[in-house]
């Protein structure tokens, strides 16, 4: 029996990493999109690249980044729930097959199936 390496914690973690990746890409884009910040990068050479990336955030930018992060988290939770439901369904199918196999192997009487009026 092969065990799946996908668990809810890993799925949610990957979703959050996607959200943080978007945050970083959006930060870099907005950092280089404005000529004043680009001029400051070339001429004044700021002390840290992190300062303009995270501290000079417009309110709408912060809102979009947080909404994207929350959206990624929600999608991760939904995917994790579907994966868990799929695992449980597979387990129930295996248990049902095992139960049917044991029932047919240990039956003292003959078991027949009637399909479209014929005994199969």
MDAnalysis code that builds the backbone (N, CA, C; Angstrom):
import MDAnalysis as mda
import numpy as np

u = mda.Universe.empty(360, n_residues=120, atom_resindex=np.repeat(np.arange(120), 3), trajectory=True)
u.add_TopologyAttr("name", ["N", "CA", "C"] * 120)
u.add_TopologyAttr("resid", np.arange(1, 121))
u.add_TopologyAttr("resname", ["UNK", "UNK", "UNK", "UNK", "UNK", "UNK", "UNK", "UNK", "UNK", "UNK", "UNK", "UNK", "UNK", "UNK", "UNK", "UNK", "UNK", "UNK", "UNK", "UNK", "UNK", "UNK", "UNK", "UNK", "UNK", "UNK", "UNK", "UNK", "UNK", "UNK", "UNK", "UNK", "UNK", "UNK", "UNK", "UNK", "UNK", "UNK", "UNK", "UNK", "UNK", "UNK", "UNK", "UNK", "UNK", "UNK", "UNK", "UNK", "UNK", "UNK", "UNK", "UNK", "UNK", "UNK", "UNK", "UNK", "UNK", "UNK", "UNK", "UNK", "UNK", "UNK", "UNK", "UNK", "UNK", "UNK", "UNK", "UNK", "UNK", "UNK", "UNK", "UNK", "UNK", "UNK", "UNK", "UNK", "UNK", "UNK", "UNK", "UNK", "UNK", "UNK", "UNK", "UNK", "UNK", "UNK", "UNK", "UNK", "UNK", "UNK", "UNK", "UNK", "UNK", "UNK", "UNK", "UNK", "UNK", "UNK", "UNK", "UNK", "UNK", "UNK", "UNK", "UNK", "UNK", "UNK", "UNK", "UNK", "UNK", "UNK", "UNK", "UNK", "UNK", "UNK", "UNK", "UNK", "UNK", "UNK", "UNK", "UNK"])
u.atoms.positions = np.array([
    [0.854, -1.174, 0.000],
    [0.000, 0.000, 0.000],
    [0.901, 1.239, 0.000],
    [0.782, 2.040, -1.032],
    [1.596, 3.259, -1.097],
    [0.903, 4.383, -0.340],
    [1.672, 5.056, 0.438],
    [1.114, 6.135, 1.251],
    [1.366, 7.457, 0.543],
    [0.306, 8.243, 0.404],
    [0.423, 9.536, -0.266],
    [1.200, 10.510, 0.613],
    [2.056, 11.294, -0.026],
    [2.857, 12.252, 0.735],
    [2.121, 13.563, 0.940],
    [0.946, 13.695, 0.350],
    [0.181, 14.937, 0.502],
    [-0.657, 14.865, 1.764],
    [-0.418, 15.781, 2.665],
    [-1.246, 15.882, 3.859],
    [-1.763, 17.321, 3.947],
    [-2.776, 17.562, 4.764],
    [-3.372, 18.913, 4.814],
    [-2.376, 20.006, 5.166],
    [-1.449, 19.724, 6.068],
    [-0.482, 20.752, 6.464],
    [0.418, 21.149, 5.295],
    [0.835, 20.169, 4.515],
    [1.691, 20.459, 3.373],
    [0.926, 21.259, 2.314],
    [-0.324, 20.894, 2.051],
    [-1.123, 21.592, 1.037],
    [-1.362, 23.040, 1.448],
    [-1.749, 23.259, 2.691],
    [-1.994, 24.623, 3.173],
    [-0.693, 25.419, 3.179],
    [0.411, 24.787, 3.550],
    [1.703, 25.467, 3.526],
    [2.096, 25.904, 2.122],
    [1.871, 25.032, 1.144],
    [2.184, 25.393, -0.245],
    [1.296, 26.533, -0.707],
    [0.017, 26.508, -0.337],
    [-0.887, 27.598, -0.712],
    [-0.415, 28.924, -0.103],
    [0.013, 28.890, 1.149],
    [0.521, 30.113, 1.777],
    [1.814, 30.580, 1.112],
    [2.648, 29.646, 0.686],
    [3.862, 30.032, -0.037],
    [3.526, 30.718, -1.355],
    [2.483, 30.241, -2.041],
    [2.045, 30.921, -3.264],
    [1.593, 32.343, -2.954],
    [0.843, 32.505, -1.858],
    [0.401, 33.842, -1.469],
    [1.573, 34.755, -1.144],
    [2.539, 34.237, -0.404],
    [3.726, 35.040, -0.072],
    [4.571, 35.332, -1.304],
    [4.614, 34.372, -2.234],
    [5.330, 34.608, -3.486],
    [4.675, 35.758, -4.267],
    [3.337, 35.758, -4.323],
    [2.643, 36.869, -4.984],
    [2.971, 38.184, -4.278],
    [2.965, 38.162, -2.951],
    [3.281, 39.363, -2.179],
    [4.659, 39.897, -2.592],
    [5.641, 39.009, -2.677],
    [6.995, 39.418, -3.029],
    [7.057, 39.934, -4.461],
    [6.436, 39.211, -5.402],
    [6.453, 39.639, -6.804],
    [5.763, 40.984, -6.952],
    [4.624, 41.161, -6.286],
    [3.916, 42.443, -6.344],
    [4.768, 43.554, -5.734],
    [5.477, 43.233, -4.667],
    [6.356, 44.228, -4.047],
    [7.465, 44.645, -4.992],
    [8.088, 43.681, -5.636],
    [9.171, 43.991, -6.578],
    [8.631, 44.783, -7.754],
    [7.464, 44.389, -8.260],
    [6.864, 45.102, -9.393],
    [6.604, 46.560, -9.036],
    [5.980, 46.784, -7.879],
    [5.690, 48.162, -7.484],
    [6.963, 48.928, -7.123],
    [7.967, 48.215, -6.696],
    [9.233, 48.862, -6.377],
    [9.853, 49.453, -7.642],
    [9.840, 48.697, -8.722],
    [10.453, 49.169, -9.959],
    [9.475, 49.924, -10.856],
    [8.189, 49.914, -10.545],
    [7.193, 50.565, -11.402],
    [7.219, 52.084, -11.260],
    [7.615, 52.577, -10.131],
    [7.581, 54.025, -9.913],
    [8.972, 54.625, -10.137],
    [9.027, 55.667, -10.930],
    [10.320, 56.242, -11.304],
    [11.060, 56.825, -10.105],
    [10.328, 57.346, -9.120],
    [11.001, 57.920, -7.951],
    [11.750, 56.836, -7.178],
    [11.123, 55.725, -7.013],
    [11.787, 54.634, -6.305],
    [12.950, 54.081, -7.120],
    [12.793, 54.020, -8.427],
    [13.885, 53.566, -9.274],
    [15.050, 54.549, -9.214],
    [14.733, 55.847, -9.231],
    [15.786, 56.850, -9.117],
    [16.497, 56.719, -7.779],
    [15.728, 56.491, -6.715],
    [16.331, 56.331, -5.401],
    [17.238, 55.104, -5.365],
    [16.839, 54.047, -6.061],
    [17.653, 52.833, -6.106],
    [18.973, 53.105, -6.819],
    [18.920, 53.863, -7.927],
    [20.129, 54.105, -8.721],
    [21.003, 55.185, -8.089],
    [20.393, 56.299, -7.695],
    [21.169, 57.454, -7.249],
    [21.522, 57.371, -5.768],
    [20.530, 57.164, -4.921],
    [20.769, 57.246, -3.479],
    [21.207, 55.925, -2.862],
    [21.005, 54.828, -3.552],
    [21.369, 53.504, -3.041],
    [20.864, 53.310, -1.615],
    [19.607, 52.894, -1.464],
    [19.043, 52.729, -0.115],
    [19.819, 51.684, 0.684],
    [19.728, 51.810, 1.996],
    [20.456, 50.906, 2.880],
    [19.999, 49.463, 2.727],
    [18.713, 49.303, 2.550],
    [18.170, 47.951, 2.495],
    [17.136, 47.861, 1.387],
    [17.147, 46.753, 0.682],
    [16.139, 46.516, -0.345],
    [14.783, 46.239, 0.290],
    [14.775, 45.729, 1.518],
    [13.524, 45.386, 2.184],
    [12.717, 46.618, 2.583],
    [13.402, 47.717, 2.861],
    [12.689, 48.917, 3.304],
    [11.657, 49.391, 2.280],
    [12.044, 49.651, 1.040],
    [11.022, 50.092, 0.090],
    [10.058, 48.988, -0.325],
    [10.484, 47.730, -0.206],
    [9.597, 46.640, -0.601],
    [8.430, 46.470, 0.364],
    [8.658, 46.669, 1.639],
    [7.629, 46.361, 2.620],
    [7.133, 47.574, 3.403],
    [7.918, 48.632, 3.487],
    [7.494, 49.761, 4.299],
    [6.770, 50.832, 3.497],
    [7.097, 51.003, 2.222],
    [6.432, 52.007, 1.392],
    [5.267, 51.385, 0.633],
    [4.286, 50.910, 1.349],
    [3.151, 50.231, 0.734],
    [1.934, 51.154, 0.770],
    [1.315, 51.309, -0.392],
    [0.065, 52.058, -0.463],
    [-1.048, 51.195, 0.139],
    [-2.091, 51.823, 0.695],
    [-3.165, 51.027, 1.314],
    [-3.822, 50.034, 0.354],
    [-4.049, 50.440, -0.899],
    [-4.682, 49.516, -1.831],
    [-3.760, 48.331, -2.146],
    [-2.442, 48.575, -2.179],
    [-1.507, 47.487, -2.421],
    [-1.536, 46.481, -1.273],
    [-1.568, 47.006, -0.068],
    [-1.624, 46.137, 1.105],
    [-2.910, 45.318, 1.101],
    [-4.023, 45.966, 0.736],
    [-5.310, 45.269, 0.678],
    [-5.258, 44.131, -0.342],
    [-4.741, 44.411, -1.538],
    [-4.673, 43.389, -2.582],
    [-3.781, 42.235, -2.137],
    [-2.659, 42.546, -1.521],
    [-1.744, 41.488, -1.087],
    [-2.358, 40.627, 0.003],
    [-3.041, 41.248, 0.939],
    [-3.675, 40.483, 2.021],
    [-4.825, 39.643, 1.474],
    [-5.617, 40.217, 0.563],
    [-6.715, 39.451, -0.036],
    [-6.161, 38.243, -0.789],
    [-5.078, 38.424, -1.520],
    [-4.467, 37.304, -2.247],
    [-3.959, 36.246, -1.278],
    [-3.337, 36.664, -0.193],
    [-2.834, 35.723, 0.799],
    [-3.977, 34.930, 1.434],
    [-5.055, 35.613, 1.782],
    [-6.219, 34.937, 2.367],
    [-6.859, 34.000, 1.342],
    [-6.951, 34.448, 0.085],
    [-7.511, 33.604, -0.970],
    [-6.685, 32.331, -1.129],
    [-5.372, 32.453, -1.150],
    [-4.511, 31.270, -1.257],
    [-4.705, 30.337, -0.066],
    [-4.860, 30.903, 1.114],
    [-5.100, 30.084, 2.304],
    [-6.425, 29.336, 2.193],
    [-7.476, 30.017, 1.752],
    [-8.787, 29.377, 1.613],
    [-8.735, 28.274, 0.565],
    [-8.087, 28.542, -0.572],
    [-7.958, 27.517, -1.609],
    [-7.169, 26.325, -1.075],
    [-6.120, 26.579, -0.322],
    [-5.346, 25.491, 0.271],
    [-6.180, 24.638, 1.212],
    [-7.004, 25.285, 2.018],
    [-7.876, 24.542, 2.945],
    [-8.885, 23.713, 2.172],
    [-9.468, 24.285, 1.115],
    [-10.449, 23.545, 0.318],
    [-9.800, 22.340, -0.357],
    [-8.626, 22.526, -0.937],
    [-7.923, 21.407, -1.579],
    [-7.575, 20.341, -0.546],
    [-7.133, 20.765, 0.634],
    [-6.801, 19.799, 1.686],
    [-8.037, 19.000, 2.098],
    [-9.182, 19.668, 2.192],
    [-10.415, 18.954, 2.539],
    [-10.789, 17.936, 1.466],
    [-10.655, 18.315, 0.194],
    [-10.963, 17.377, -0.876],
    [-10.002, 16.189, -0.876],
    [-8.732, 16.435, -0.613],
    [-7.763, 15.337, -0.561],
    [-8.111, 14.390, 0.582],
    [-8.465, 14.934, 1.729],
    [-8.833, 14.087, 2.870],
    [-10.099, 13.282, 2.575],
    [-11.088, 13.910, 1.945],
    [-12.317, 13.180, 1.582],
    [-11.998, 12.066, 0.603],
    [-11.104, 12.331, -0.342],
    [-10.723, 11.314, -1.317],
    [-10.025, 10.144, -0.630],
    [-9.137, 10.437, 0.317],
    [-8.444, 9.376, 1.050],
    [-9.436, 8.520, 1.841],
    [-10.399, 9.184, 2.495],
    [-11.395, 8.435, 3.269],
    [-12.273, 7.578, 2.358],
    [-12.638, 8.100, 1.190],
    [-13.446, 7.327, 0.249],
    [-12.677, 6.111, -0.251],
    [-11.388, 6.284, -0.552],
    [-10.567, 5.148, -0.963],
    [-10.495, 4.103, 0.141],
    [-10.343, 4.546, 1.375],
    [-10.277, 3.614, 2.501],
    [-11.596, 2.852, 2.653],
    [-12.722, 3.554, 2.499],
    [-14.028, 2.878, 2.597],
    [-14.197, 1.861, 1.470],
    [-13.725, 2.175, 0.269],
    [-13.827, 1.235, -0.847],
    [-12.986, -0.011, -0.558],
    [-11.773, 0.187, -0.041],
    [-10.918, -0.959, 0.284],
    [-11.563, -1.829, 1.354],
    [-12.152, -1.201, 2.369],
    [-12.818, -1.963, 3.426],
    [-14.018, -2.714, 2.867],
    [-14.777, -2.090, 1.983],
    [-15.942, -2.733, 1.382],
    [-15.507, -3.921, 0.519],
    [-14.455, -3.755, -0.269],
    [-13.953, -4.850, -1.090],
    [-13.476, -6.011, -0.221],
    [-12.794, -5.698, 0.861],
    [-12.314, -6.731, 1.785],
    [-13.490, -7.462, 2.421],
    [-14.495, -6.707, 2.841],
    [-15.684, -7.305, 3.448],
    [-16.391, -8.219, 2.443],
    [-16.528, -7.776, 1.202],
    [-17.182, -8.585, 0.162],
    [-16.360, -9.833, -0.134],
    [-15.033, -9.711, -0.202],
    [-14.172, -10.858, -0.465],
    [-14.301, -11.899, 0.644],
    [-14.271, -11.447, 1.889],
    [-14.408, -12.372, 3.022],
    [-15.779, -13.035, 3.007],
    [-16.819, -12.268, 2.706],
    [-18.181, -12.799, 2.670],
    [-18.308, -13.893, 1.615],
    [-17.761, -13.645, 0.427],
    [-17.887, -14.639, -0.641],
    [-16.997, -15.857, -0.402],
    [-15.829, -15.678, 0.182],
    [-14.941, -16.810, 0.434],
    [-15.467, -17.717, 1.533],
    [-16.123, -17.168, 2.516],
    [-16.573, -17.960, 3.674],
    [-18.034, -18.383, 3.588],
    [-18.681, -18.109, 2.494],
    [-20.096, -18.453, 2.377],
    [-20.255, -19.967, 2.226],
    [-21.201, -20.550, 2.974],
    [-21.485, -21.984, 2.883],
    [-22.465, -22.267, 1.751],
    [-23.207, -21.289, 1.344],
    [-24.198, -21.446, 0.283],
    [-23.663, -20.824, -0.998],
    [-24.278, -21.217, -2.095],
    [-23.899, -20.640, -3.383],
    [-24.434, -19.204, -3.469],
    [-23.663, -18.363, -4.108],
    [-24.069, -16.972, -4.295],
    [-24.214, -16.742, -5.791],
    [-25.374, -16.241, -6.175],
    [-25.611, -15.979, -7.592],
    [-26.125, -14.561, -7.771],
    [-25.907, -14.062, -8.957],
    [-26.351, -12.707, -9.288],
    [-27.277, -12.821, -10.501],
    [-28.445, -12.222, -10.390],
    [-29.370, -12.208, -11.515],
    [-29.257, -10.844, -12.193],
    [-28.845, -10.883, -13.478],
    [-28.633, -9.648, -14.214],
    [-29.428, -9.741, -15.518],
    [-30.370, -8.848, -15.688],
    [-31.253, -8.789, -16.862],
    [-31.951, -10.125, -17.089],
    [-32.434, -10.737, -16.009],
    [-33.191, -11.963, -16.096],
    [-32.343, -13.213, -16.257],
    [-31.028, -13.084, -16.222],
    [-30.142, -14.248, -16.370],
    [-29.304, -14.395, -15.115],
    [-29.061, -15.637, -14.757],
    [-28.198, -15.901, -13.598],
    [-26.764, -15.854, -14.064],
    [-26.002, -14.968, -13.437],
    [-24.598, -14.798, -13.821],
    [-23.732, -15.516, -12.799],
])
